[in-house]
């Protein structure tokens, strides 16, 4: 921190000789995420946790990040509302590599953050990791103005892609859109996602073939679907 003493406030910090002098009288510690271009990746349909040493799942980096701080996933930090179908704001839970009291903050380094045990089912996309210092004052998205970086959520987008197949025939369709889709992705037909397969005649796993522009073709192979319509 620098201060200046001058009879003319407009000359402080200028190059005019003998007019003002900047005086270093201490330092200012700015608590918060650093750098502000951090990039993390999670997957729709799974629990999202930023708490490992792997670069894509690494915790949040910063200076003296308190364990009372929270992360919110937004399209734009400080604007709008939380991304639909995303769990409640993530809490910073402990410095990476050591478990400590909930009132302890770390120096410069990484802290783990997670959204609990709730599965993320939001549409795939590129979102922002938005940080707020203290959970007691982080009541709305407007409080999360610090943009700590990007969160890549791999998954289909939009979440209302409808296709038609015919019982007794093979089933395949293309043009499935999303963010970060790959040929390793699997698809299954359920009455309700996350529950048991269709009764009596389970459907085997469909496989994706990735085309250009992140479009996926999904096929159940040469086996015909024989479930009720």
QUINORVEN-V984020 format. One record per helix or strand of 3 or more residues. SS is the DSSP state (h for helix, s for strand). FROM is the first residue (numbers start at 1). LEN is the number of residues. If there is no record, write none. Layout:
ss:from:len
SS:FROM:LEN
SS:FROM:LEN
//
This chain:
ss:from:len
s:2:3
h:9:3
s:22:3
s:38:6
s:47:4
s:60:4
s:70:5
s:90:6
s:108:12
s:125:8
h:135:3
h:141:3
s:146:11
s:172:8
s:206:5
h:212:3
s:215:5
//
